[in-house]
Amino acid sequence: MEIIKIVALGIIATILTVIVKQYKPEYGMHISIATGVIIFLLMISKLASILEVIHELTNKLDMEVVYLKSIFKIIGIAYIAEFGSQVCRDCGESSIASKVEFAGKILIMVLALPILLSVLNLIIKLMP
Amino acid sequence: MAIDINLIFKIAAIGILVSILNQVLKHSGREEMATMTTITGLIIVLLMVIQLINNLFTTVKAMFEMY
């Protein structure tokens, strides 16, 4: 089962981080970053199949592909911003973490604007 | 991903090794060698972690078509 491997990896990495933190605090951070990346890379194949199903669904609905692309971009930006801010918060730098999240929100807002405008246009058209 | 678990062990091993080396070098009187080993250990681990992060970013870029 995949989940058992992931949990085992997480627990081992946490134990190692606690041990190494006593001698050298900075290596604890490296281990936590490495673990986060490895767990994500293990989940890539599952994520790819999910995205594939979403692609097929949207093709059936003959929806605008542009919207789907920006939704995927927004998900990607959200994930990376979350990853970066969590790493910064882990090492005690919560101010940097909040700045990273702030930048992520702005970028997502920029990507979400076209969708918002198209919805508004639709509503205006439907108005009697 | 075969590299998953032993990469974490490698980083932990380097961390502990560097700290032990520092103690030994400090007691034997060579202070500057101690800082040298700290810096080299840090550089090695940084290279590994940056490689991993680069791998993560390229994968996410390809996955979510974030070009």
N, CA and C atoms of all chains as a GROMACS GRO file, in nm:
protein
  585
    1MET      N    1   0.085  -0.119   0.000
    1MET     CA    2   0.000   0.000   0.000
    1MET      C    3   0.088   0.124   0.000
    2GLU      N    4   0.052   0.219  -0.080
    2GLU     CA    5   0.134   0.341  -0.094
    2GLU      C    6   0.140   0.417   0.037
    3ILE      N    7   0.025   0.426   0.103
    3ILE     CA    8   0.016   0.516   0.219
    3ILE      C    9   0.110   0.470   0.329
    4ILE      N   10   0.129   0.337   0.340
    4ILE     CA   11   0.217   0.286   0.447
    4ILE      C   12   0.360   0.333   0.422
    5LYS      N   13   0.397   0.328   0.292
    5LYS     CA   14   0.534   0.370   0.258
    5LYS      C   15   0.551   0.519   0.289
    6ILE      N   16   0.450   0.598   0.256
    6ILE     CA   17   0.460   0.743   0.277
    6ILE      C   18   0.469   0.773   0.426
    7VAL      N   19   0.384   0.708   0.505
    7VAL     CA   20   0.384   0.738   0.648
    7VAL      C   21   0.517   0.694   0.709
    8ALA      N   22   0.566   0.578   0.667
    8ALA     CA   23   0.694   0.531   0.722
    8ALA      C   24   0.804   0.633   0.688
    9LEU      N   25   0.802   0.678   0.563
    9LEU     CA   26   0.904   0.776   0.521
    9LEU      C   27   0.895   0.901   0.609
   10GLY      N   28   0.771   0.948   0.631
   10GLY     CA   29   0.753   1.070   0.708
   10GLY      C   30   0.804   1.054   0.850
   11ILE      N   31   0.770   0.941   0.913
   11ILE     CA   32   0.809   0.922   1.053
   11ILE      C   33   0.960   0.911   1.064
   12ILE      N   34   1.022   0.834   0.971
   12ILE     CA   35   1.169   0.819   0.977
   12ILE      C   36   1.234   0.956   0.960
   13ALA      N   37   1.182   1.034   0.865
   13ALA     CA   38   1.243   1.166   0.841
   13ALA      C   39   1.225   1.255   0.964
   14THR      N   40   1.109   1.245   1.030
   14THR     CA   41   1.089   1.329   1.149
   14THR      C   42   1.187   1.291   1.258
   15ILE      N   43   1.206   1.159   1.278
   15ILE     CA   44   1.301   1.114   1.381
   15ILE      C   45   1.439   1.167   1.349
   16LEU      N   46   1.480   1.151   1.221
   16LEU     CA   47   1.614   1.197   1.183
   16LEU      C   48   1.626   1.347   1.204
   17THR      N   49   1.518   1.421   1.169
   17THR     CA   50   1.525   1.567   1.186
   17THR      C   51   1.546   1.603   1.332
   18VAL      N   52   1.474   1.533   1.423
   18VAL     CA   53   1.488   1.566   1.565
   18VAL      C   54   1.630   1.537   1.609
   19ILE      N   55   1.685   1.423   1.564
   19ILE     CA   56   1.822   1.387   1.607
   19ILE      C   57   1.920   1.491   1.557
   20VAL      N   58   1.910   1.522   1.427
   20VAL     CA   59   2.013   1.610   1.368
   20VAL      C   60   1.997   1.751   1.422
   21LYS      N   61   1.874   1.789   1.462
   21LYS     CA   62   1.852   1.928   1.507
   21LYS      C   63   1.934   1.959   1.630
   22GLN      N   64   1.961   1.858   1.714
   22GLN     CA   65   2.041   1.888   1.833
   22GLN      C   66   2.182   1.930   1.794
   23TYR      N   67   2.240   1.858   1.695
   23TYR     CA   68   2.380   1.889   1.662
   23TYR      C   69   2.386   2.011   1.570
   24LYS      N   70   2.310   2.002   1.459
   24LYS     CA   71   2.321   2.109   1.358
   24LYS      C   72   2.178   2.147   1.318
   25PRO      N   73   2.123   2.260   1.363
   25PRO     CA   74   1.982   2.291   1.333
   25PRO      C   75   1.956   2.302   1.183
   26GLU      N   76   2.055   2.354   1.104
   26GLU     CA   77   2.021   2.380   0.964
   26GLU      C   78   1.995   2.251   0.887
   27TYR      N   79   2.058   2.139   0.931
   27TYR     CA   80   2.035   2.016   0.854
   27TYR      C   81   1.893   1.966   0.874
   28GLY      N   82   1.833   2.000   0.990
   28GLY     CA   83   1.693   1.959   1.009
   28GLY      C   84   1.606   2.016   0.900
   29MET      N   85   1.633   2.143   0.863
   29MET     CA   86   1.554   2.206   0.758
   29MET      C   87   1.574   2.133   0.626
   30HIS      N   88   1.701   2.098   0.598
   30HIS     CA   89   1.727   2.029   0.470
   30HIS      C   90   1.649   1.898   0.464
   31ILE      N   91   1.650   1.825   0.576
   31ILE     CA   92   1.581   1.695   0.574
   31ILE      C   93   1.432   1.717   0.552
   32SER      N   94   1.374   1.821   0.616
   32SER     CA   95   1.228   1.838   0.600
   32SER      C   96   1.195   1.877   0.456
   33ILE      N   97   1.279   1.961   0.395
   33ILE     CA   98   1.253   1.997   0.254
   33ILE      C   99   1.263   1.873   0.167
   34ALA      N  100   1.369   1.794   0.189
   34ALA     CA  101   1.388   1.675   0.105
   34ALA      C  102   1.271   1.580   0.120
   35THR      N  103   1.223   1.562   0.243
   35THR     CA  104   1.110   1.471   0.262
   35THR      C  105   0.987   1.521   0.191
   36GLY      N  106   0.960   1.653   0.202
   36GLY     CA  107   0.841   1.707   0.134
   36GLY      C  108   0.849   1.682  -0.015
   37VAL      N  109   0.965   1.707  -0.074
   37VAL     CA  110   0.978   1.690  -0.218
   37VAL      C  111   0.961   1.543  -0.256
   38ILE      N  112   1.022   1.454  -0.177
   38ILE     CA  113   1.018   1.312  -0.213
   38ILE      C  114   0.874   1.261  -0.206
   39ILE      N  115   0.801   1.302  -0.102
   39ILE     CA  116   0.663   1.254  -0.089
   39ILE      C  117   0.582   1.303  -0.207
   40PHE      N  118   0.605   1.428  -0.249
   40PHE     CA  119   0.530   1.478  -0.364
   40PHE      C  120   0.566   1.399  -0.489
   41LEU      N  121   0.698   1.372  -0.506
   41LEU     CA  122   0.738   1.300  -0.628
   41LEU      C  123   0.681   1.159  -0.629
   42LEU      N  124   0.660   1.102  -0.510
   42LEU     CA  125   0.600   0.968  -0.508
   42LEU      C  126   0.456   0.973  -0.555
   43MET      N  127   0.390   1.089  -0.532
   43MET     CA  128   0.247   1.098  -0.564
   43MET      C  129   0.223   1.143  -0.709
   44ILE      N  130   0.330   1.164  -0.784
   44ILE     CA  131   0.314   1.221  -0.918
   44ILE      C  132   0.225   1.135  -1.007
   45SER      N  133   0.248   1.003  -1.004
   45SER     CA  134   0.174   0.919  -1.100
   45SER      C  135   0.025   0.928  -1.072
   46LYS      N  136  -0.013   0.927  -0.943
   46LYS     CA  137  -0.157   0.935  -0.910
   46LYS      C  138  -0.212   1.069  -0.959
   47LEU      N  139  -0.135   1.176  -0.934
   47LEU     CA  140  -0.183   1.310  -0.972
   47LEU      C  141  -0.200   1.318  -1.123
   48ALA      N  142  -0.107   1.257  -1.197
   48ALA     CA  143  -0.116   1.264  -1.343
   48ALA      C  144  -0.245   1.198  -1.390
   49SER      N  145  -0.279   1.084  -1.330
   49SER     CA  146  -0.402   1.018  -1.377
   49SER      C  147  -0.524   1.103  -1.344
   50ILE      N  148  -0.524   1.169  -1.228
   50ILE     CA  149  -0.638   1.256  -1.194
   50ILE      C  150  -0.652   1.368  -1.297
   51LEU      N  151  -0.538   1.430  -1.330
   51LEU     CA  152  -0.545   1.541  -1.426
   51LEU      C  153  -0.593   1.490  -1.561
   52GLU      N  154  -0.550   1.367  -1.597
   52GLU     CA  155  -0.594   1.310  -1.725
   52GLU      C  156  -0.746   1.296  -1.727
   53VAL      N  157  -0.804   1.247  -1.617
   53VAL     CA  158  -0.950   1.230  -1.613
   53VAL      C  159  -1.018   1.366  -1.628
   54ILE      N  160  -0.963   1.466  -1.562
   54ILE     CA  161  -1.025   1.600  -1.572
   54ILE      C  162  -1.020   1.649  -1.716
   55HIS      N  163  -0.904   1.624  -1.782
   55HIS     CA  164  -0.893   1.665  -1.922
   55HIS      C  165  -1.002   1.599  -2.006
   56GLU      N  166  -1.020   1.469  -1.986
   56GLU     CA  167  -1.121   1.399  -2.068
   56GLU      C  168  -1.260   1.456  -2.043
   57LEU      N  169  -1.289   1.482  -1.914
   57LEU     CA  170  -1.423   1.534  -1.882
   57LEU      C  171  -1.446   1.665  -1.955
   58THR      N  172  -1.348   1.752  -1.949
   58THR     CA  173  -1.370   1.884  -2.012
   58THR      C  174  -1.382   1.869  -2.162
   59ASN      N  175  -1.308   1.775  -2.222
   59ASN     CA  176  -1.324   1.758  -2.368
   59ASN      C  177  -1.467   1.719  -2.399
   60LYS      N  178  -1.524   1.630  -2.316
   60LYS     CA  179  -1.664   1.588  -2.344
   60LYS      C  180  -1.754   1.709  -2.336
   61LEU      N  181  -1.731   1.796  -2.234
   61LEU     CA  182  -1.825   1.907  -2.214
   61LEU      C  183  -1.802   2.017  -2.316
   62ASP      N  184  -1.707   2.004  -2.406
   62ASP     CA  185  -1.661   2.106  -2.503
   62ASP      C  186  -1.658   2.243  -2.438
   63MET      N  187  -1.601   2.244  -2.314
   63MET     CA  188  -1.587   2.372  -2.242
   63MET      C  189  -1.466   2.444  -2.297
   64GLU      N  190  -1.456   2.574  -2.267
   64GLU     CA  191  -1.339   2.650  -2.310
   64GLU      C  192  -1.215   2.589  -2.245
   65VAL      N  193  -1.115   2.554  -2.330
   65VAL     CA  194  -0.995   2.491  -2.273
   65VAL      C  195  -0.916   2.597  -2.195
   66VAL      N  196  -0.932   2.725  -2.234
   66VAL     CA  197  -0.850   2.830  -2.169
   66VAL      C  198  -0.877   2.830  -2.020
   67TYR      N  199  -1.006   2.816  -1.984
   67TYR     CA  200  -1.037   2.823  -1.840
   67TYR      C  201  -0.970   2.709  -1.766
   68LEU      N  202  -0.976   2.590  -1.826
   68LEU     CA  203  -0.918   2.475  -1.757
   68LEU      C  204  -0.768   2.496  -1.738
   69LYS      N  205  -0.704   2.552  -1.842
   69LYS     CA  206  -0.558   2.572  -1.830
   69LYS      C  207  -0.528   2.666  -1.716
   70SER      N  208  -0.605   2.776  -1.705
   70SER     CA  209  -0.572   2.870  -1.597
   70SER      C  210  -0.607   2.808  -1.462
   71ILE      N  211  -0.708   2.723  -1.457
   71ILE     CA  212  -0.737   2.656  -1.329
   71ILE      C  213  -0.620   2.569  -1.288
   72PHE      N  214  -0.563   2.495  -1.386
   72PHE     CA  215  -0.448   2.411  -1.352
   72PHE      C  216  -0.333   2.497  -1.306
   73LYS      N  217  -0.311   2.610  -1.376
   73LYS     CA  218  -0.200   2.700  -1.336
   73LYS      C  219  -0.223   2.747  -1.193
   74ILE      N  220  -0.348   2.783  -1.163
   74ILE     CA  221  -0.377   2.834  -1.028
   74ILE      C  222  -0.347   2.726  -0.925
   75ILE      N  223  -0.383   2.601  -0.957
   75ILE     CA  224  -0.354   2.492  -0.862
   75ILE      C  225  -0.204   2.479  -0.843
   76GLY      N  226  -0.131   2.486  -0.955
   76GLY     CA  227   0.015   2.473  -0.945
   76GLY      C  228   0.076   2.584  -0.861
   77ILE      N  229   0.032   2.710  -0.889
   77ILE     CA  230   0.087   2.822  -0.812
   77ILE      C  231   0.052   2.804  -0.666
   78ALA      N  232  -0.073   2.764  -0.638
   78ALA     CA  233  -0.114   2.749  -0.499
   78ALA      C  234  -0.026   2.645  -0.430
   79TYR      N  235   0.001   2.533  -0.501
   79TYR     CA  236   0.079   2.427  -0.436
   79TYR      C  237   0.220   2.476  -0.406
   80ILE      N  238   0.284   2.539  -0.504
   80ILE     CA  239   0.424   2.579  -0.482
   80ILE      C  240   0.431   2.689  -0.375
   81ALA      N  241   0.336   2.785  -0.378
   81ALA     CA  242   0.338   2.890  -0.276
   81ALA      C  243   0.319   2.828  -0.138
   82GLU      N  244   0.231   2.730  -0.130
   82GLU     CA  245   0.206   2.662  -0.003
   82GLU      C  246   0.333   2.590   0.044
   83PHE      N  247   0.397   2.521  -0.050
   83PHE     CA  248   0.520   2.448  -0.016
   83PHE      C  249   0.626   2.544   0.037
   84GLY      N  250   0.648   2.654  -0.035
   84GLY     CA  251   0.749   2.750   0.009
   84GLY      C  252   0.716   2.811   0.143
   85SER      N  253   0.589   2.852   0.161
   85SER     CA  254   0.556   2.921   0.286
   85SER      C  255   0.562   2.823   0.403
   86GLN      N  256   0.524   2.697   0.380
   86GLN     CA  257   0.532   2.602   0.492
   86GLN      C  258   0.678   2.579   0.532
   87VAL      N  259   0.767   2.569   0.433
   87VAL     CA  260   0.908   2.548   0.465
   87VAL      C  261   0.960   2.667   0.546
   88CYS      N  262   0.926   2.790   0.502
   88CYS     CA  263   0.974   2.908   0.576
   88CYS      C  264   0.916   2.908   0.716
   89ARG      N  265   0.788   2.873   0.729
   89ARG     CA  266   0.728   2.877   0.863
   89ARG      C  267   0.791   2.770   0.951
   90ASP      N  268   0.826   2.655   0.890
   90ASP     CA  269   0.890   2.547   0.968
   90ASP      C  270   1.018   2.595   1.033
   91CYS      N  271   1.091   2.679   0.962
   91CYS     CA  272   1.220   2.721   1.017
   91CYS      C  273   1.203   2.846   1.102
   92GLY      N  274   1.078   2.885   1.132
   92GLY     CA  275   1.060   2.995   1.225
   92GLY      C  276   1.050   3.130   1.158
   93GLU      N  277   1.058   3.133   1.026
   93GLU     CA  278   1.053   3.263   0.957
   93GLU      C  279   0.910   3.288   0.911
   94SER      N  280   0.818   3.318   1.008
   94SER     CA  281   0.677   3.329   0.965
   94SER      C  282   0.655   3.456   0.884
   95SER      N  283   0.738   3.559   0.902
   95SER     CA  284   0.715   3.681   0.824
   95SER      C  285   0.743   3.653   0.676
   96ILE      N  286   0.854   3.581   0.648
   96ILE     CA  287   0.883   3.548   0.508
   96ILE      C  288   0.772   3.461   0.453
   97ALA      N  289   0.724   3.367   0.536
   97ALA     CA  290   0.617   3.277   0.489
   97ALA      C  291   0.495   3.357   0.449
   98SER      N  292   0.457   3.456   0.530
   98SER     CA  293   0.336   3.532   0.495
   98SER      C  294   0.360   3.613   0.369
   99LYS      N  295   0.485   3.661   0.347
   99LYS     CA  296   0.513   3.736   0.223
   99LYS      C  297   0.496   3.643   0.103
  100VAL      N  298   0.546   3.521   0.114
  100VAL     CA  299   0.535   3.426   0.002
  100VAL      C  300   0.388   3.399  -0.027
  101GLU      N  301   0.310   3.380   0.080
  101GLU     CA  302   0.167   3.353   0.058
  101GLU      C  303   0.101   3.474  -0.008
  102PHE      N  304   0.140   3.595   0.036
  102PHE     CA  305   0.083   3.718  -0.022
  102PHE      C  306   0.111   3.720  -0.172
  103ALA      N  307   0.237   3.691  -0.210
  103ALA     CA  308   0.270   3.692  -0.354
  103ALA      C  309   0.188   3.586  -0.426
  104GLY      N  310   0.173   3.469  -0.365
  104GLY     CA  311   0.095   3.363  -0.430
  104GLY      C  312  -0.048   3.408  -0.454
  105LYS      N  313  -0.107   3.476  -0.353
  105LYS     CA  314  -0.246   3.520  -0.370
  105LYS      C  315  -0.257   3.617  -0.485
  106ILE      N  316  -0.159   3.710  -0.492
  106ILE     CA  317  -0.167   3.809  -0.601
  106ILE      C  318  -0.161   3.739  -0.736
  107LEU      N  319  -0.066   3.644  -0.750
  107LEU     CA  320  -0.052   3.577  -0.880
  107LEU      C  321  -0.180   3.501  -0.914
  108ILE      N  322  -0.240   3.438  -0.814
  108ILE     CA  323  -0.363   3.362  -0.842
  108ILE      C  324  -0.473   3.458  -0.883
  109MET      N  325  -0.476   3.575  -0.816
  109MET     CA  326  -0.580   3.674  -0.851
  109MET      C  327  -0.564   3.718  -0.996
  110VAL      N  328  -0.439   3.738  -1.035
  110VAL     CA  329  -0.414   3.783  -1.173
  110VAL      C  330  -0.466   3.678  -1.270
  111LEU      N  331  -0.444   3.550  -1.238
  111LEU     CA  332  -0.488   3.445  -1.331
  111LEU      C  333  -0.639   3.429  -1.328
  112ALA      N  334  -0.700   3.459  -1.213
  112ALA     CA  335  -0.844   3.432  -1.201
  112ALA      C  336  -0.927   3.544  -1.264
  113LEU      N  337  -0.866   3.659  -1.291
  113LEU     CA  338  -0.946   3.773  -1.341
  113LEU      C  339  -1.019   3.741  -1.470
  114PRO      N  340  -0.953   3.684  -1.575
  114PRO     CA  341  -1.028   3.659  -1.699
  114PRO      C  342  -1.154   3.576  -1.676
  115ILE      N  343  -1.140   3.473  -1.590
  115ILE     CA  344  -1.258   3.389  -1.565
  115ILE      C  345  -1.369   3.472  -1.504
  116LEU      N  346  -1.329   3.557  -1.408
  116LEU     CA  347  -1.428   3.642  -1.342
  116LEU      C  348  -1.498   3.731  -1.444
  117LEU      N  349  -1.420   3.793  -1.531
  117LEU     CA  350  -1.479   3.884  -1.629
  117LEU      C  351  -1.575   3.809  -1.720
  118SER      N  352  -1.535   3.689  -1.762
  118SER     CA  353  -1.624   3.617  -1.855
  118SER      C  354  -1.754   3.581  -1.784
  119VAL      N  355  -1.747   3.547  -1.656
  119VAL     CA  356  -1.871   3.515  -1.585
  119VAL      C  357  -1.959   3.640  -1.580
  120LEU      N  358  -1.898   3.755  -1.550
  120LEU     CA  359  -1.978   3.878  -1.542
  120LEU      C  360  -2.043   3.908  -1.676
  121ASN      N  361  -1.963   3.891  -1.784
  121ASN     CA  362  -2.022   3.918  -1.915
  121ASN      C  363  -2.143   3.827  -1.938
  122LEU      N  364  -2.126   3.700  -1.900
  122LEU     CA  365  -2.236   3.605  -1.921
  122LEU      C  366  -2.360   3.654  -1.847
  123ILE      N  367  -2.338   3.696  -1.720
  123ILE     CA  368  -2.454   3.738  -1.640
  123ILE      C  369  -2.521   3.859  -1.704
  124ILE      N  370  -2.437   3.953  -1.750
  124ILE     CA  371  -2.495   4.073  -1.812
  124ILE      C  372  -2.576   4.035  -1.934
  125LYS      N  373  -2.522   3.940  -2.014
  125LYS     CA  374  -2.597   3.898  -2.135
  125LYS      C  375  -2.730   3.838  -2.096
  126LEU      N  376  -2.729   3.757  -1.985
  126LEU     CA  377  -2.854   3.688  -1.950
  126LEU      C  378  -2.957   3.785  -1.895
  127MET      N  379  -2.908   3.902  -1.846
  127MET     CA  380  -3.006   3.993  -1.786
  127MET      C  381  -3.109   4.035  -1.892
  128PRO      N  382  -3.235   4.045  -1.856
  128PRO     CA  383  -3.339   4.084  -1.956
  128PRO      C  384  -3.319   4.226  -2.004
  129MET      N  385   1.076   0.593  -0.736
  129MET     CA  386   1.186   0.681  -0.701
  129MET      C  387   1.279   0.607  -0.604
  130ALA      N  388   1.383   0.545  -0.656
  130ALA     CA  389   1.468   0.464  -0.569
  130ALA      C  390   1.547   0.552  -0.474
  131ILE      N  391   1.560   0.681  -0.509
  131ILE     CA  392   1.653   0.760  -0.427
  131ILE      C  393   1.585   0.805  -0.300
  132ASP      N  394   1.457   0.768  -0.274
  132ASP     CA  395   1.381   0.844  -0.176
  132ASP      C  396   1.441   0.830  -0.037
  133ILE      N  397   1.458   0.706   0.013
  133ILE     CA  398   1.487   0.698   0.155
  133ILE      C  399   1.636   0.720   0.180
  134ASN      N  400   1.722   0.674   0.087
  134ASN     CA  401   1.863   0.685   0.126
  134ASN      C  402   1.913   0.828   0.109
  135LEU      N  403   1.837   0.911   0.033
  135LEU     CA  404   1.881   1.051   0.027
  135LEU      C  405   1.865   1.116   0.164
  136ILE      N  406   1.751   1.083   0.232
  136ILE     CA  407   1.730   1.141   0.364
  136ILE      C  408   1.837   1.092   0.459
  137PHE      N  409   1.869   0.961   0.451
  137PHE     CA  410   1.974   0.908   0.539
  137PHE      C  411   2.106   0.975   0.509
  138LYS      N  412   2.134   1.004   0.381
  138LYS     CA  413   2.262   1.067   0.345
  138LYS      C  414   2.272   1.204   0.411
  139ILE      N  415   2.162   1.282   0.399
  139ILE     CA  416   2.168   1.417   0.456
  139ILE      C  417   2.188   1.409   0.607
  140ALA      N  418   2.114   1.318   0.672
  140ALA     CA  419   2.129   1.307   0.817
  140ALA      C  420   2.271   1.265   0.853
  141ALA      N  421   2.325   1.170   0.775
  141ALA     CA  422   2.461   1.121   0.806
  141ALA      C  423   2.561   1.235   0.793
  142ILE      N  424   2.546   1.316   0.685
  142ILE     CA  425   2.641   1.427   0.667
  142ILE      C  426   2.628   1.523   0.784
  143GLY      N  427   2.504   1.549   0.826
  143GLY     CA  428   2.486   1.643   0.937
  143GLY      C  429   2.556   1.596   1.061
  144ILE      N  430   2.535   1.469   1.098
  144ILE     CA  431   2.596   1.417   1.220
  144ILE      C  432   2.748   1.412   1.204
  145LEU      N  433   2.794   1.370   1.084
  145LEU     CA  434   2.940   1.359   1.061
  145LEU      C  435   3.005   1.495   1.080
  146VAL      N  436   2.942   1.599   1.023
  146VAL     CA  437   3.003   1.733   1.032
  146VAL      C  438   3.009   1.776   1.176
  147SER      N  439   2.904   1.748   1.251
  147SER     CA  440   2.907   1.796   1.390
  147SER      C  441   3.013   1.721   1.469
  148ILE      N  442   3.029   1.589   1.444
  148ILE     CA  443   3.133   1.514   1.516
  148ILE      C  444   3.270   1.567   1.477
  149LEU      N  445   3.290   1.586   1.345
  149LEU     CA  446   3.421   1.636   1.298
  149LEU      C  447   3.452   1.769   1.366
  150ASN      N  448   3.346   1.853   1.378
  150ASN     CA  449   3.372   1.983   1.441
  150ASN      C  450   3.422   1.965   1.583
  151GLN      N  451   3.353   1.876   1.658
  151GLN     CA  452   3.399   1.856   1.795
  151GLN      C  453   3.545   1.812   1.797
  152VAL      N  454   3.575   1.712   1.714
  152VAL     CA  455   3.712   1.657   1.715
  152VAL      C  456   3.812   1.766   1.681
  153LEU      N  457   3.781   1.843   1.575
  153LEU     CA  458   3.877   1.945   1.532
  153LEU      C  459   3.890   2.053   1.640
  154LYS      N  460   3.776   2.085   1.706
  154LYS     CA  461   3.784   2.190   1.809
  154LYS      C  462   3.875   2.145   1.922
  155HIS      N  463   3.855   2.018   1.965
  155HIS     CA  464   3.937   1.971   2.078
  155HIS      C  465   4.084   1.963   2.039
  156SER      N  466   4.111   1.930   1.911
  156SER     CA  467   4.252   1.917   1.874
  156SER      C  468   4.310   2.053   1.840
  157GLY      N  469   4.232   2.161   1.860
  157GLY     CA  470   4.291   2.294   1.850
  157GLY      C  471   4.279   2.358   1.715
  158ARG      N  472   4.238   2.286   1.610
  158ARG     CA  473   4.234   2.350   1.477
  158ARG      C  474   4.095   2.408   1.456
  159GLU      N  475   4.076   2.536   1.490
  159GLU     CA  476   3.944   2.598   1.478
  159GLU      C  477   3.905   2.618   1.333
  160GLU      N  478   4.001   2.669   1.252
  160GLU     CA  479   3.962   2.707   1.115
  160GLU      C  480   3.921   2.583   1.036
  161MET      N  481   3.985   2.466   1.065
  161MET     CA  482   3.944   2.344   0.995
  161MET      C  483   3.799   2.311   1.028
  162ALA      N  484   3.760   2.339   1.153
  162ALA     CA  485   3.622   2.307   1.193
  162ALA      C  486   3.524   2.386   1.108
  163THR      N  487   3.550   2.517   1.094
  163THR     CA  488   3.457   2.596   1.013
  163THR      C  489   3.461   2.550   0.868
  164MET      N  490   3.583   2.509   0.822
  164MET     CA  491   3.591   2.460   0.684
  164MET      C  492   3.500   2.339   0.665
  165THR      N  493   3.507   2.245   0.757
  165THR     CA  494   3.423   2.124   0.739
  165THR      C  495   3.276   2.162   0.745
  166THR      N  496   3.241   2.257   0.833
  166THR     CA  497   3.100   2.296   0.839
  166THR      C  498   3.054   2.349   0.704
  167ILE      N  499   3.136   2.436   0.646
  167ILE     CA  500   3.096   2.497   0.518
  167ILE      C  501   3.086   2.391   0.409
  168THR      N  502   3.185   2.301   0.402
  168THR     CA  503   3.180   2.201   0.295
  168THR      C  504   3.058   2.110   0.314
  169GLY      N  505   3.033   2.070   0.440
  169GLY     CA  506   2.916   1.984   0.462
  169GLY      C  507   2.789   2.054   0.416
  170LEU      N  508   2.781   2.182   0.449
  170LEU     CA  509   2.660   2.257   0.412
  170LEU      C  510   2.647   2.264   0.261
  171ILE      N  511   2.761   2.287   0.193
  171ILE     CA  512   2.754   2.299   0.047
  171ILE      C  513   2.707   2.169  -0.015
  172ILE      N  514   2.760   2.057   0.035
  172ILE     CA  515   2.722   1.927  -0.023
  172ILE      C  516   2.572   1.906  -0.007
  173VAL      N  517   2.523   1.930   0.114
  173VAL     CA  518   2.380   1.904   0.140
  173VAL      C  519   2.296   2.001   0.059
  174LEU      N  520   2.344   2.128   0.048
  174LEU     CA  521   2.268   2.226  -0.030
  174LEU      C  522   2.256   2.181  -0.174
  175LEU      N  523   2.369   2.130  -0.231
  175LEU     CA  524   2.363   2.086  -0.372
  175LEU      C  525   2.256   1.977  -0.386
  176MET      N  526   2.256   1.881  -0.294
  176MET     CA  527   2.158   1.773  -0.305
  176MET      C  528   2.017   1.828  -0.298
  177VAL      N  529   1.992   1.916  -0.198
  177VAL     CA  530   1.855   1.964  -0.178
  177VAL      C  531   1.811   2.050  -0.296
  178ILE      N  532   1.905   2.131  -0.348
  178ILE     CA  533   1.866   2.218  -0.459
  178ILE      C  534   1.834   2.134  -0.582
  179GLN      N  535   1.910   2.024  -0.600
  179GLN     CA  536   1.878   1.935  -0.712
  179GLN      C  537   1.736   1.882  -0.697
  180LEU      N  538   1.703   1.841  -0.574
  180LEU     CA  539   1.568   1.786  -0.550
  180LEU      C  540   1.462   1.892  -0.577
  181ILE      N  541   1.485   2.014  -0.528
  181ILE     CA  542   1.386   2.120  -0.546
  181ILE      C  543   1.369   2.152  -0.693
  182ASN      N  544   1.482   2.152  -0.766
  182ASN     CA  545   1.474   2.178  -0.910
  182ASN      C  546   1.389   2.071  -0.976
  183ASN      N  547   1.411   1.946  -0.933
  183ASN     CA  548   1.331   1.836  -0.988
  183ASN      C  549   1.184   1.859  -0.959
  184LEU      N  550   1.154   1.902  -0.835
  184LEU     CA  551   1.014   1.926  -0.798
  184LEU      C  552   0.953   2.034  -0.887
  185PHE      N  553   1.026   2.145  -0.903
  185PHE     CA  554   0.968   2.258  -0.978
  185PHE      C  555   0.946   2.220  -1.123
  186THR      N  556   1.042   2.150  -1.185
  186THR     CA  557   1.020   2.114  -1.326
  186THR      C  558   0.903   2.018  -1.337
  187THR      N  559   0.890   1.927  -1.240
  187THR     CA  560   0.777   1.833  -1.247
  187THR      C  561   0.645   1.908  -1.234
  188VAL      N  562   0.637   1.999  -1.138
  188VAL     CA  563   0.510   2.072  -1.120
  188VAL      C  564   0.481   2.155  -1.245
  189LYS      N  565   0.588   2.216  -1.303
  189LYS     CA  566   0.566   2.297  -1.422
  189LYS      C  567   0.510   2.210  -1.534
  190ALA      N  568   0.569   2.091  -1.550
  190ALA     CA  569   0.520   2.006  -1.658
  190ALA      C  570   0.379   1.956  -1.625
  191MET      N  571   0.355   1.926  -1.500
  191MET     CA  572   0.227   1.866  -1.462
  191MET      C  573   0.111   1.963  -1.483
  192PHE      N  574   0.127   2.087  -1.436
  192PHE     CA  575   0.015   2.180  -1.442
  192PHE      C  576   0.024   2.273  -1.561
  193GLU      N  577   0.112   2.242  -1.657
  193GLU     CA  578   0.128   2.323  -1.777
  193GLU      C  579   0.144   2.471  -1.741
  194MET      N  580   0.235   2.498  -1.648
  194MET     CA  581   0.252   2.637  -1.602
  194MET      C  582   0.360   2.706  -1.681
  195TYR      N  583   0.349   2.707  -1.816
  195TYR     CA  584   0.460   2.768  -1.888
  195TYR      C  585   0.443   2.919  -1.895
   0.00000   0.00000   0.00000
